[in-house]
Amino acid sequence: MHTKVLYIVFNLIVIPTAVNKVSAQEFPHVNKRLDIENKRDTLVNPLTPGTASDTIKRDSVQPKQTQKLEAPMFRTAKDYEKLDQKNKKVTLYNQAVFKYQDYELTAGVIIYDYEKEEVYAGRIKDSVGNLVQHPVFKQGTQVVEPDSIRFNTKTKKAIVWNARTKYNDFNVKAEKTKKINDSVYFQKNIIFTTAEDIDNPEYYFQTKKAKFVPNKKIVTGVTNLVIEDVPTPIGLPFAFFPLSQGSVSGFIIPSFGDTNLRGYYLQNGGYYFAFNDMIDLTLLGDYYTKGTFALNAQSQYRKRYKYNGNFNLRYENIVEGERGFDDYMNAKIYNIQWSHSQDAKANPNSRFAASVNLGSSSYFRNSLNTQNIGSNMNNTLSSSVSYSKTFQSTPQANLTISANHTQNTNTQQITMTLPNVQASIDRVYPFAPKNGSKKGIIQNLNLQYSLSGQNRIQTTDSLFFKSEMFKEMDAGIQHSIPLATNFKLFKYFSVSLTGSYTETWVMNTFNKAYSYETNKPETVRNNGFDSFRTYNFGANMGTTLYGTFNFNKNSKIQAIRHVMRPSVSYTYTPSFDQYYDTYAIDALGTTMQEYSRFQGTLFGAPNQTMSNLVSLSLGNNFEAKVRDDESTTGEPKKVMLLNSLNFGTSYDFTADSLKLKPISMSANTNLLKEKLRLNLGATLDALGIDNAGRRIDKFNIANGGSLLRLTSANITVNYSLASTDPLFGGSLNPEDDEQNQNVQNGGRGDDLFGQSVDLADRQKSMFDEIKRKETKTSFYNTEIPWDLTFAWSLTYNNASRNSEITNNSLMVSGNVTLAPGWVTGFSTGYDFKNKGVTYTQLRFERDLKSWRMDFSWIPNGYYKQWTFFIGIKSSILQDIKYEKRNSAERRFRNR
C-alpha cells in the first residue's frame, strides 16, 4: 500500500478540525470536494477598534505546519460521518469511500484515530447479521480485498487481516500481512492458487510464512500442495513464484518417459525469451538416450495496426537400432512454417503476406513431437511469400512478386518458382467518350497488358537446399495483350468478341536427335534465349431467361422461379507448325517423329493442331418463394432450391474424328437450412464405344445403346449439425475463424481425421472454447450440447462398360457434452469399397476448473496408441502436470 494513503487518512481529522465551529457529533451525508484555506482571526480588540486582537497569550513554542493536500480529496458515506472529539476519532459508516490521487479506499466502516494517527477499515453487519462490505483498496491496477486493515500514518506501517489480491494468474490470500514499507510485505498462513474462487479453491499451495514483493516475487518457506482441502505429500522446502507484469523469460521444464525403440527421453525442455511486447522466442529440445534428438524454435510477433505472424522451425535427428547392425537407421527430417499477414489499413497500395509450410516429405509421418493424423493424410505441402504493389497511375498498374513452393509428399517431387513476377496494366478504352456511358462495338473496344515471369526449379526431397537443385532451372517471360469488345444484339443477347496476342521468351530449349552411342533418341538441353508467338480469336453470345410458376396464395410454396443462362462460344486457334521439327527414332533414319524445341520449357510448346471449336453451355438455378409465418409484413421469403445445374459440351470442326466432346454436368445445393451441402458431377457421352472400350465415331443410340452414355459420376455430401443450430431451436453463433494447427500443417479444418495434439503445449484444450462455455451449470438438464459432422463420397466409373464403384466412404465426427465439464468426442469412418473401418479416434476431456484432464485413444491402425494428461490450465504453472503415452513402436517410414 502506497505511503500517500497515510496522508489521506490523516486529513480526515484535519478537515473537521480546521473549522472553528462544531455543531453536533453527527453530520449529514457529504459528497464534495474539500478546499482548505487559511483565514485570519476576526476577533476585534475593544480597546483599539478596527484592529484584530487575540485574548489568549501567544505561546512561545511555534506551532507545527499542517501538511497540505497534493490533490483534490473526496469522501462519502451512505449513513453518516461522525466526529468524536472525546475519543479523537472520525467515523465514516456504510459504503464509506475515500479517494485521493490514484488511491481509492472503500469499506463498510472507516475510522481514523487522529491521536494515535491510525486508520482502521473493516466490515459491517447487514440486517441478518452477516458481515458485508469488505474493505477494498485500489491503486492503479492493483487491488487488495482484506477483511480488515489497520495502519499508522506516522510510521507508515500496516497490518492487514485476510488480504486477498490478484497478480497475473495468481490469487493470493494471507491470514495476516505486515507491511514494512511499500516494497516489502511479510505474510503469515498464506494460500495462493490460480483458481477463480480464492475463498473456496479446488486446489492451492499453502505455506506458513512468506515474503511478498509487489509486482516482483513471492518467496516462501515450506510449501505444500493441497487439493480439495486435502494435503498431499507433494511439497517443497522453499518456493519462488515470479509476479512480473507481462511476459518474462524463463526455463521450460521437460517431460520424461521411455520407449523400447529409442530409449529414455526428455522432451520439450528449453528456454522462453520474452524480448518485448511485440516478439518472443521459444527454444525447445528433445533427447533420447539411444541417440535421437530434436530442436525446435517458435516465435510470435505482432505490431498493432501493422502486421502479425508466427514462425516455427523443427529439426529431428532420428536414430533406430544399433550402429553396425543391419537394422540401424539414421534419418534427418525438418519442417518450416511461417505465417505473416499485414493489417489492411497499414498501407492500402502495397501488401506483404506469407504462408509457408515446407520440409521433409516424411516429416508428419515420423515426427516424434506431434500427433497430427490429419496432416499425415494430406499429400501436398504448399508455400507462398508475396509482395504486391499498386501504382496509382492512369491507367493503374499492378505488380506482384512472389516465391511459391509445391511438394508432393508421396512422390517427393518439389516445384519452386523463385521468383514469380506478375505485372499488369488495367483495361484501356481508347475510343470511349470522356463523359457518359460506352455504347457500341467501337466505344467498348478495350485492351490490356500483362506480364508473367518465372524462374522454376524442379527437384526432389533429397536434393532440396543442395547445389544440385539449381543446375537445371527453367526461366521465361510471357507477354499477353488481350483485345476485347462487347455489344447488344437484338436487345436481349450479349455478344463479346475477343482476341489475344501472346509472346513467350524462354532461356532454354530442348533438341532431340538419334544417338549412335546409346542407340536411342536423346534429348539435349540448350541454354540460351529463344522465343515464339501465338494468337487466337473468339466470340461468345449469351442471354438470360426467366420463368416463374405461381401457386395458390394460400399454399406454403407460393412461386418457383427458374433462371436459365444459355451461351454459345466460338474459338479459333491456328496451327503454329513453324515451331516444329522432325528427328529420327531409328538408326537408319527411316522413321521420323515431329517435336518442338519448346516442349518441356516453362510455358510449354505452341499449338501444332488448328482448333476450330464451338462450345455450348447452359446454366440453371431454381428459387422458391415460401410463405413466412413469422414475418410481420406478410412478405414471403426466398429459398434457394438448386444453386446451380450446369451442362456443357463442345464440337471441334477441325478434328479428324470424335468431333463431339462428352457432356459435363455439375450441380450443387444446400438443404436443411443450409446445413447439408450436396455436390453432384457426371459425364455423359453421346458417342458409343467398341468391344475394346474405345470411343468410336458413332452415336451410342445407333450402336444399340441409350441416347447418352453415363461414363462417370461422383457425389459428395457434407452435413454439419449442432445443438445450437436454429434447426433445433438454437441461435447462430459466430464461427471461430482462427486458423488451427491442422490447417496450418496442410490438413483439414474439421476433425473428420481426428484432432491433432501438440505435445509441446498440453494446456490447449482439444475442444473448442466456445462450445465448452455453452455447458449448462446444473448437472441435470434437458439440453445436451452436441455437434456432428458427416462426409460421404461416392465415385462411379463406366468409361469402358466396366460399371464399377471406385470409391465409397463415409466419415463421421462429433462431440457431446455429457455433463458440465465432461466432453467426449469421436472421429471414425467406413470404407464400403475396401470393407474396412477408417482412422478412428476417441476423445474425452474433463474440465476441472483450474485443471484439465484429457484422454485420447486410437484403437486400431498404424497410429494405434493412447495418451493421458492432467495438469493446471494456467501457463504460469504448466509444469505441474502428469502425462502418460502408450503407443506401438513406430519405425521410420520414408513414404
RAVENHU-V624117 format. One record per run of one state. SS is the DSSP state (a for helix, b for strand, c for the rest). FROM is the first residue (numbers start at 1). TO is the last residue. If there is no record, write none. Layout:
ss: <SS	SS>
from: <FROM	FROM>
to: <TO	TO>
This chain:
ss: <c	a	c	b	c	b	c	b	c	b	c	b	c	b	c	b	c	b	c	b	c	b	c	b	c	b	c	b	c	b	c	b	c	b	c	b	c	b	c	b	c	b	c	b	c	b	c	b	c	b	c	b	c	b	c	b	c	b	c	b	c	b	c	b	c	a	c	b	c	a	c	b	c	b	c	b	c	a	c	b	a	c	a	c	b	c	b	c	b	c	b	c	b	c	a	b	c	b	c	b	c	b	c	b	c	b	c	b	c	b	c	b	c	b	c	a	c	a	c	b	c	a	c	b	c	b	c	b	c	b	c	b	c	b	c	b	c	a	c	b	c>
from: <1	4	18	26	28	32	34	44	45	52	53	73	77	80	85	89	101	103	114	118	123	124	126	131	133	136	140	142	145	148	153	158	168	170	182	184	194	203	214	217	221	223	228	230	237	239	243	250	253	255	260	263	274	279	280	281	289	293	304	307	321	329	343	350	360	363	367	370	372	373	377	380	392	397	409	413	429	440	444	446	461	464	467	471	473	490	493	516	520	543	545	551	557	574	577	580	585	592	597	611	627	637	653	660	661	663	672	676	686	687	690	695	700	709	723	726	729	741	745	757	759	769	774	786	798	804	820	822	832	836	838	841	849	851	859	865	873	875	878	881	888>
to: <3	17	25	27	31	33	43	44	51	52	72	76	79	84	88	100	102	113	117	122	123	125	130	132	135	139	141	144	147	152	157	167	169	181	183	193	202	213	216	220	222	227	229	236	238	242	249	252	254	259	262	273	278	279	280	288	292	303	306	320	328	342	349	359	362	366	369	371	372	376	379	391	396	408	412	428	439	443	445	460	463	466	470	472	489	492	515	519	542	544	550	556	573	576	579	584	591	596	610	626	636	652	659	660	662	671	675	685	686	689	694	699	708	722	725	728	740	744	756	758	768	773	785	797	803	819	821	831	835	837	840	848	850	858	864	872	874	877	880	887	895>
